[in-house]
Amino acid sequence: MIQSIAPDVLSSDEILNTLQRGLAGQFTNASVLVLIPDHTRTIPLPLLFRGVTEALHDTKHLDFMVALGTHPALSESSLNKLVGITAEERASQFKHVGLLNHEWDNPAALTILGTIQQAQIQAIAGEVWHPSLGGDVDIRINKRILDYDHLIILGPVFPHEVVGFSGGAKYLFPGISGPEMINVTHWLGALITILDTIGVKNTPVRDVINAAATCVPKPITLVAPVVVKDGMAGLFIGDHLSAWSAAADLSSERHIIWVDKPFKRVLSVAPPMYDELWTAAKAMYKLEPAIMDGGEVIVYAPDLGVVSHVHGQYIYEAGYHVRDFYLKQWDKYRHIPLGVLAHGTHLRGSGVFENGIEKARIDVTLATAISAADCETLALGYLNPQGIDIGAWQGREDEGILYVPKAGEMLYRVRK
């Protein structure tokens, strides 16, 4: 494995040199597909795109695919912006490089590599297994991977609500997978709950993903950056298991903020890169472990007006509720995609549903462009974002009040 780690951040030259050491000359005359994140992940992708294309200049064929999961496809101009090139550069300097979207909901774009048996999922899940996870799961993936000699995953590692830490084989499942793997992995994470998942390195969901990855009939190399707000703290290149493991270890050091006691209220600012609540919910996920029982997280994004471009209809039907709200009324909600129910309980947080009464551990309030009426339909609180004075939230940690100016990637946890 090739790695570079900095006490602060790596310089651009250090990053490019690491890419050369880890990739140059490894794929001569090979056809290579590089999987990359979309705009909802913080990563210096323009720098990395140019560095990777330079290191892979001697490949026979080179394409990049955005591992969208179920996120909306990017336009041609958005693809260019994502990797930091102009339309003119794409037509000239990078005309040999393809920029592709994953199509999770197009059966013709997918192929089945195998099956994970129900018994295997049950064994991995252990005591949290529930019949709602269903039976055997098809390992369905974008069939274009079969057109290449080698796969490279290029994606950052952060604490993650579903899998523990993001990155690695997650760019295969759910990144370029079909709906089956997307749904079962997210719902398994929801059954375990965020509090027992996020920032945990080895999780059942990671085990399911890695098991599915063994069916991929192509060699896989991982390029795993650990990104901090001012740059990149580390870069790891190697097989997808060992490089991810090293990156997750560094992420646990650089992406977790430990506090001495939980907070009563948090104003958690979802940055503009989260352009729908489907992703902006990360502003709650990363704070929930540091909120006291009965506390409140306010997701603040004044310009955010969309719940989900893809899943909105189902979300408005299901609402946001604690896990057992769905499980104890399963006949009513079983037709909703598991990934949507997972999102619903992840944003609502932990709690119980007893005798027909839902009791969430904390309150979740939206201060967004989503209306008060819609928040009521969604079973979330509403606060007019125009009435929020940011200055009044700052510097009040001693009072149990926290202001987070860019939420969604740094995980807050209470020291035990």
C-alpha positions in Angstrom: 0.0 0.0 0.0 1.1 3.5 -0.8 0.2 6.2 1.7 0.9 9.8 2.6 -0.1 11.3 5.9 0.4 14.9 7.1 0.1 16.3 10.7 -1.9 19.1 9.1 -2.6 18.8 5.4 -0.8 17.4 2.3 0.5 19.8 -0.3 -0.8 19.5 -3.9 2.7 18.3 -4.9 2.5 15.6 -2.2 -0.9 14.5 -3.4 0.2 14.3 -7.0 3.4 12.5 -6.2 1.4 9.9 -4.2 -0.9 9.3 -7.1 2.2 8.8 -9.3 3.7 6.3 -6.9 0.5 4.4 -6.4 -0.9 4.3 -10.0 1.7 5.2 -12.6 2.8 2.2 -14.8 0.3 -0.2 -13.1 -2.3 -0.1 -15.9 -0.4 0.1 -19.1 -2.6 -0.8 -22.1 -5.5 -1.7 -19.7 -9.0 -0.4 -19.8 -9.8 1.3 -16.5 -13.0 2.5 -14.9 -12.7 5.0 -12.0 -15.6 5.4 -9.6 -16.0 8.9 -8.1 -18.4 10.6 -5.7 -20.9 13.3 -6.8 -21.0 16.9 -5.5 -22.4 15.9 -2.1 -19.0 14.8 -0.8 -16.1 17.1 0.1 -13.1 16.1 -1.9 -10.6 18.1 -4.1 -11.9 16.2 -7.1 -10.5 18.6 -9.8 -7.0 18.1 -8.5 -7.4 14.3 -8.1 -9.0 14.0 -11.6 -6.1 15.6 -13.3 -3.6 13.7 -11.1 -5.2 10.4 -11.9 -5.6 11.0 -15.6 -1.9 12.0 -15.7 -0.8 8.9 -13.8 -3.0 6.7 -16.1 -1.9 8.3 -19.3 -0.7 5.0 -20.7 -4.0 3.1 -20.3 -5.8 1.8 -23.3 -9.1 3.3 -22.2 -10.1 5.4 -19.2 -13.5 6.4 -18.0 -14.9 7.9 -14.8 -18.3 7.0 -13.4 -20.2 8.9 -10.7 -21.2 6.4 -8.0 -24.6 8.1 -7.5 -26.4 5.4 -5.6 -29.9 6.8 -5.9 -28.9 10.5 -6.2 -30.1 12.3 -9.4 -28.0 12.0 -12.5 -25.7 14.9 -13.4 -26.0 16.9 -16.6 -23.0 17.2 -18.9 -22.1 20.6 -17.6 -22.4 19.4 -14.0 -20.1 16.5 -14.8 -17.5 18.9 -16.2 -17.9 21.1 -13.1 -17.6 18.1 -10.8 -14.1 17.2 -12.1 -13.1 20.8 -12.7 -12.8 21.0 -16.5 -14.4 23.2 -19.1 -16.4 22.0 -22.0 -13.5 23.0 -24.3 -11.0 20.9 -22.2 -13.4 17.9 -22.3 -13.5 18.2 -26.1 -9.8 18.4 -26.4 -7.4 17.6 -23.6 -9.7 15.1 -22.0 -11.6 13.8 -25.1 -10.2 10.3 -24.5 -11.8 10.2 -21.0 -15.4 9.3 -20.5 -17.6 10.8 -17.8 -20.6 8.6 -16.9 -23.5 8.5 -14.6 -24.6 5.4 -12.8 -28.2 4.4 -13.5 -29.5 2.5 -10.4 -33.1 2.4 -11.7 -32.5 1.3 -15.3 -32.6 -2.5 -15.4 -31.0 -2.6 -18.8 -27.9 -0.9 -17.3 -27.5 -3.5 -14.6 -26.3 -7.1 -14.3 -26.5 -9.7 -11.5 -23.2 -11.1 -10.3 -24.6 -13.5 -7.7 -26.8 -13.7 -4.6 -26.3 -13.1 -0.9 -28.4 -15.8 0.8 -30.8 -14.8 3.5 -29.0 -17.0 6.0 -25.7 -15.2 5.4 -27.4 -11.8 5.9 -29.1 -13.1 9.1 -25.7 -14.4 10.4 -24.0 -11.1 9.7 -26.9 -9.0 11.2 -27.1 -11.1 14.4 -29.6 -10.1 17.0 -30.8 -7.1 15.0 -32.0 -9.2 12.0 -35.6 -8.7 11.3 -37.9 -10.4 8.7 -38.3 -7.0 7.0 -34.9 -7.4 5.5 -36.5 -10.0 3.3 -34.9 -13.1 1.7 -32.0 -13.6 -0.7 -30.6 -10.5 -2.2 -29.4 -10.2 -5.8 -25.9 -8.6 -6.1 -26.9 -6.4 -9.0 -24.4 -3.8 -10.3 -23.8 -1.5 -13.2 -22.9 -3.9 -16.1 -20.4 -1.5 -17.6 -17.8 -2.8 -15.1 -17.6 -5.9 -17.2 -16.2 -3.8 -20.1 -13.0 -2.9 -18.2 -9.8 -4.7 -17.1 -9.6 -2.9 -13.8 -11.7 -0.8 -11.4 -10.4 2.1 -9.3 -12.4 3.5 -6.5 -11.6 7.2 -5.8 -13.6 8.4 -2.9 -13.1 10.0 0.6 -13.6 8.3 3.9 -15.8 9.9 6.6 -17.9 8.7 9.5 -21.1 7.4 8.0 -24.6 6.8 9.4 -25.3 3.5 7.5 -21.9 1.7 7.2 -19.8 3.2 10.0 -17.2 4.9 7.8 -17.8 5.7 4.1 -15.6 4.8 1.2 -14.1 1.6 0.0 -16.4 -1.0 -1.5 -19.4 1.3 -0.6 -18.7 2.9 -4.0 -19.7 -0.5 -5.5 -22.6 -1.2 -3.1 -24.7 1.0 -3.0 -22.6 3.4 -5.2 -23.1 1.6 -8.6 -25.5 -1.1 -7.5 -29.2 -1.9 -8.2 -32.0 -1.2 -5.7 -31.7 -4.5 -3.9 -28.3 -3.9 -2.3 -29.2 -0.2 -1.8 -32.3 -1.1 0.2 -31.0 -4.0 2.3 -27.8 -2.2 3.3 -29.5 1.0 4.3 -32.3 -0.8 6.2 -29.8 -3.0 8.0 -28.1 0.1 9.1 -31.4 1.6 10.3 -32.2 -1.6 12.3 -28.8 -1.2 14.1 -29.4 2.6 14.5 -27.1 5.5 14.0 -26.0 5.6 17.6 -24.5 2.1 17.2 -23.2 2.6 13.7 -21.7 6.0 12.9 -18.0 6.2 13.5 -17.7 2.4 14.2 -15.1 0.9 11.9 -16.3 -2.7 11.7 -20.1 -3.0 11.2 -22.5 -5.6 9.9 -23.3 -3.4 6.9 -19.7 -3.2 6.0 -19.5 -7.0 6.2 -22.5 -7.3 3.8 -20.9 -4.8 1.4 -17.5 -6.6 1.5 -19.2 -10.0 1.0 -20.9 -8.6 -2.2 -17.6 -7.2 -3.4 -16.1 -10.7 -3.5 -18.4 -11.4 -6.5 -17.0 -8.5 -8.6 -15.0 -10.3 -11.3 -12.5 -7.5 -11.7 -9.4 -6.4 -9.7 -10.1 -3.3 -7.6 -7.7 -0.6 -6.5 -8.7 2.0 -3.9 -7.6 5.6 -3.8 -8.9 6.8 -0.4 -8.4 10.5 0.6 -9.1 11.6 4.2 -10.3 15.1 3.7 -10.3 17.9 6.3 -11.7 21.4 5.9 -8.4 22.9 4.8 -7.3 20.1 2.5 -6.3 16.4 2.7 -4.9 14.8 5.8 -4.0 11.6 4.2 -4.1 9.6 1.0 -4.1 5.8 0.8 -3.7 3.7 -2.4 -3.9 -0.1 -2.4 -6.4 -3.0 -2.4 -9.8 -1.8 -1.3 -9.7 -3.6 2.1 -6.3 -2.5 3.4 -6.4 1.0 2.0 -9.9 1.6 3.3 -8.9 0.2 6.8 -6.0 2.6 7.0 -8.1 5.6 5.8 -10.9 4.8 8.3 -8.3 4.7 11.1 -7.1 8.2 10.1 -10.7 9.4 9.7 -11.5 8.3 13.3 -8.7 10.6 14.4 -9.5 13.6 12.2 -13.2 13.6 11.8 -14.5 13.0 15.4 -15.0 15.9 17.8 -15.2 14.7 21.3 -17.2 16.8 23.9 -17.4 16.4 27.6 -21.2 16.5 27.9 -24.1 16.4 25.5 -25.8 19.5 24.2 -29.4 20.7 24.7 -29.8 22.4 21.4 -27.7 22.5 18.2 -28.1 24.8 15.2 -26.6 22.5 12.5 -25.9 24.3 9.2 -26.3 22.1 6.1 -24.0 23.5 3.4 -25.2 24.2 -0.1 -23.6 21.0 -1.5 -26.6 19.2 0.1 -29.3 20.4 -2.3 -32.1 18.2 -0.9 -33.1 16.9 2.5 -32.1 13.4 1.4 -28.5 14.5 1.8 -28.8 17.5 4.1 -30.1 15.1 6.8 -26.4 14.4 7.4 -26.5 17.7 9.4 -28.5 15.7 12.0 -26.8 12.3 11.7 -23.4 13.7 12.7 -24.8 15.5 15.7 -27.3 13.0 17.2 -24.7 11.2 19.4 -23.9 14.5 21.1 -27.5 15.5 22.0 -28.9 14.9 25.4 -32.3 13.1 25.8 -35.0 15.6 25.2 -32.6 17.9 23.3 -33.1 19.3 19.8 -31.2 19.5 16.5 -32.2 22.3 14.1 -31.2 21.6 10.5 -30.6 25.1 9.1 -30.5 25.6 5.4 -32.6 28.6 4.3 -32.5 27.8 0.6 -33.3 24.1 0.8 -36.8 23.5 -0.5 -36.7 19.9 -1.8 -37.1 16.8 0.4 -35.9 14.4 -2.4 -35.9 14.7 -6.1 -36.1 10.9 -6.5 -37.9 9.6 -3.4 -40.1 12.6 -2.4 -43.4 10.9 -3.0 -42.6 7.9 -0.7 -41.0 10.1 2.0 -44.2 12.3 2.2 -46.2 9.1 2.5 -44.0 7.5 5.2 -42.9 10.6 7.1 -39.9 10.7 9.5 -40.3 8.4 12.4 -38.3 6.3 14.8 -37.4 2.7 13.7 -40.1 0.9 15.7 -42.9 3.2 14.4 -42.4 1.4 11.0 -41.6 -2.1 12.4 -44.7 -2.2 14.6 -46.9 -1.1 11.8 -45.1 -3.1 9.1 -48.2 -4.0 7.1 -48.8 -0.3 6.6 -45.3 0.5 5.5 -43.9 -2.6 3.9 -44.5 -1.3 0.3 -42.2 1.7 0.9 -38.6 1.1 -0.3 -36.4 0.0 2.6 -33.9 2.8 1.7 -36.6 5.4 2.1 -37.7 4.0 5.5 -34.0 3.9 6.5 -33.7 7.6 5.7 -36.9 8.3 7.6 -35.7 6.7 10.8 -32.1 8.0 10.4 -33.2 11.6 10.3 -35.8 11.2 13.1 -33.3 9.5 15.4 -33.7 6.9 18.1 -36.8 6.4 20.1 -39.6 4.0 20.9 -43.2 3.3 19.7 -45.3 1.9 22.4 -49.1 1.6 22.7 -49.5 3.5 19.5 -47.5 6.5 20.8 -44.2 7.5 19.3 -41.5 8.9 21.7 -38.4 10.1 19.9 -35.2 10.6 22.0 -34.7 14.1 20.6 -36.6 16.7 18.6 -35.6 17.3 15.0 -36.6 20.7 13.5 -36.2 22.1 10.0 -35.2 25.7 9.4 -35.4 25.5 5.7 -37.5 26.5 2.7 -39.7 23.4 3.3 -43.0 24.8 4.6 -44.4 24.5 8.1 -47.3 22.5 6.6 -44.9 20.1 4.9 -42.9 19.7 8.1 -46.1 18.8 9.9 -46.9 16.2 7.2 -43.4 14.8 7.6 -43.6 14.7 11.4 -40.8 17.1 11.8 -40.6 20.4 13.7 -40.6 23.8 11.8 -38.7 27.0 12.5 -38.7 30.0 10.2 -35.1 30.3 9.0 -35.6 34.1 8.5 -36.0 34.6 12.2 -32.8 32.9 13.2 -29.9 35.1 14.4 -26.7 33.2 13.8 -24.8 35.4 16.2 -27.1 34.5 19.1 -26.1 30.9 18.7 -22.3 31.4 18.8 -20.1 31.0 21.8 -22.7 29.3 24.0 -21.3 25.8 24.4 -21.1 26.3 28.2 -24.8 26.7 28.2 -25.3 23.5 26.2 -26.0 25.3 23.0 -23.9 24.5 19.9 -23.5 26.2 16.5 -22.0 24.1 13.7 -21.3 26.3 10.7 -20.7 23.4 8.2 -22.3 20.2 9.4 -22.5 16.8 7.7 -19.0 15.4 7.8 -17.5 16.0 11.3 -19.0 13.6 13.9 -19.7 14.8 17.4 -19.5 12.3 20.2 -19.6 12.5 24.0 -16.6 11.2 26.0 -17.5 8.3 28.2 
